Amino acid sequence: MTPIVSSFKTPPDGGRGFHRDMRVRWALEEVGQPYRLRLLAFSEMRRPEYRALHPFRQMPTYEDGDLVLFESGAIVHHIAQSYPGLLPLDPNARSRAVMWMFAALNTIEPSLSSRDAGYLSTRLGQLSTKLGNADWLDGDFSAADLLMVTVLRALHGAHILEGFLNLQRYVERGEARPAFKRALIKSSNLSRSA
């Protein structure tokens, strides 16, 4: 079956790929898995049939046969586990990639919405130190990098990454990946067709 991913019919970000459904589409593009989009307006997310898929009425959802998932991190993890290409084969490296997936969503992403700019700066400094001069967080590109890059992209326009040039280049490397570009084009096309 072809997975179905819910997406905004009219993306609030104008198709720039800053919403969490981008993570899922990027992951599917990375592994070469075809998918369909279920385009929804905000009003359609309030309907009982959508609430049956996502109790919190948010984006995205992922449907594959009788499997229904919500929460972008869980969906990306499922895709990475189900298809080759987003998780290392070595068990220890695989566990570290999953650890970094959690770090992206549970350590770095919450700091972006903190009212304490120092807290965000501290977290970014710690991440910058860990990344150093490496291209990716732990060896080859993985689902961990996919999630971390999408989290850090939220800082576009805030100029804070200018103080962490290695993180800025890290995001640029992620955005340069062909799979990212394919997923972003789909976001952009959604915005133009609205």
C-alpha positions in Angstrom: 0.0 0.0 0.0 1.0 3.6 -0.5 1.2 5.5 2.8 -1.0 8.6 3.2 0.4 11.7 4.9 -1.9 14.5 6.0 -0.8 18.0 5.0 -2.2 21.5 5.0 -4.2 22.3 1.9 -3.1 25.9 2.4 0.2 25.8 4.3 0.3 28.6 6.8 4.0 29.1 6.1 3.4 29.7 2.4 5.0 26.4 1.4 8.4 27.0 2.9 8.4 23.6 4.6 8.5 24.7 8.3 5.6 22.5 9.4 6.1 19.0 10.9 4.5 17.2 8.0 7.7 18.2 6.1 9.7 15.9 8.4 7.6 13.0 7.3 7.6 13.8 3.6 11.4 14.3 3.7 11.8 10.9 5.4 9.7 9.2 2.7 11.6 11.0 0.0 15.0 9.9 1.6 14.0 6.2 1.5 12.3 6.4 -1.9 8.9 5.4 -0.7 6.0 6.8 -2.7 3.2 8.4 -0.7 0.0 10.3 -1.2 -1.0 13.5 0.5 -4.3 14.1 2.2 -4.8 17.8 1.9 -6.8 19.3 4.7 -8.1 22.7 5.7 -8.0 23.8 9.3 -11.7 23.3 9.6 -11.4 19.7 8.4 -9.0 18.9 11.2 -11.8 19.5 13.7 -14.0 16.9 12.2 -14.6 13.6 14.1 -13.1 11.5 11.3 -9.8 13.4 11.6 -9.9 13.3 15.4 -10.2 9.5 15.1 -6.8 9.7 13.4 -5.2 12.3 15.6 -6.8 13.0 19.0 -5.1 16.4 19.3 -6.2 17.5 15.8 -2.8 18.5 14.5 -0.6 17.7 11.5 0.6 15.2 10.4 -0.9 11.8 10.4 0.4 8.8 8.6 -1.7 5.9 7.4 -0.3 2.7 6.0 -2.9 0.0 5.7 -4.4 -0.5 9.2 -1.5 1.4 10.8 -2.3 5.0 11.8 0.3 7.1 13.5 0.6 10.7 14.6 3.5 12.7 16.1 6.1 13.5 13.5 9.0 12.0 15.4 7.2 8.7 15.9 6.3 8.6 12.2 9.9 9.4 11.1 11.1 6.6 13.5 8.6 4.2 11.9 9.8 5.1 8.4 13.4 4.7 9.4 12.7 1.3 11.0 10.7 0.1 8.0 12.9 1.1 5.1 16.6 1.1 4.6 18.6 4.3 4.5 17.8 6.4 7.6 19.2 4.2 10.4 22.7 2.6 10.5 22.9 -1.2 10.4 25.3 -1.4 13.3 23.2 -1.8 16.5 25.2 0.7 18.6 25.2 3.3 15.8 21.4 2.7 15.3 20.8 3.3 19.0 22.8 6.5 19.0 20.8 7.7 16.0 17.6 7.1 17.9 19.1 8.9 20.9 19.8 11.9 18.7 16.2 11.8 17.3 14.9 12.1 20.8 17.5 14.9 21.5 16.3 16.9 18.5 12.6 16.7 19.7 13.0 16.7 23.4 16.1 18.8 24.1 16.7 21.2 21.2 13.1 21.8 19.9 11.7 22.9 23.3 14.6 25.3 23.8 13.5 27.2 20.6 10.2 28.2 22.3 11.9 29.1 25.6 11.4 32.7 26.7 15.0 32.5 28.0 17.3 33.4 25.1 20.3 32.3 27.2 18.8 28.8 27.5 18.5 28.5 23.8 22.0 29.9 23.3 23.3 27.3 25.8 21.6 24.4 24.1 22.8 25.6 20.6 26.3 26.0 22.0 26.3 22.4 23.4 25.0 21.1 20.1 27.6 23.1 18.2 30.4 21.7 20.3 29.2 18.2 19.8 28.9 18.6 16.0 32.3 20.2 15.7 33.5 20.0 12.1 31.5 16.8 11.3 29.0 16.8 8.5 26.4 14.9 10.5 25.7 14.1 14.1 27.1 10.5 14.2 28.7 9.2 11.1 26.5 9.2 7.9 23.3 11.2 7.5 20.4 9.5 9.4 16.9 10.2 10.7 18.6 12.0 13.6 20.0 14.6 11.2 16.7 14.8 9.4 14.9 15.7 12.6 17.6 18.0 13.9 17.8 19.9 10.7 14.0 20.4 10.6 14.1 21.6 14.2 16.9 24.1 13.6 15.3 25.4 10.4 12.7 27.0 12.7 15.4 29.6 13.5 15.5 30.9 9.9 15.3 34.6 10.0 16.2 34.9 13.7 20.0 35.2 12.9 20.9 33.2 16.0 22.6 30.5 13.9 25.0 33.1 12.7 26.7 32.7 16.0 27.0 29.0 15.4 28.4 28.8 11.9 28.9 25.0 12.0 25.2 24.6 12.8 24.2 27.0 10.0 26.3 25.0 7.6 24.8 21.8 9.0 21.3 23.0 8.2 22.4 24.1 4.7 23.8 20.6 4.1 20.5 19.1 5.1 18.6 21.5 2.9 20.9 20.7 -0.1 19.9 17.0 0.0 17.9 16.0 -3.1 15.2 14.3 -1.0 14.8 17.5 1.1 14.4 19.5 -2.1 11.8 17.1 -3.5 9.8 17.4 -0.2 10.1 21.2 -0.2 8.9 21.4 -3.8 5.8 19.5 -2.8 5.2 22.1 0.0 5.7 24.9 -2.4 3.3 23.4 -5.0 0.7 23.0 -2.3 0.9 26.7 -1.5 0.7 27.7 -5.2 -2.3 25.4 -5.9 -4.3 26.9 -3.0 
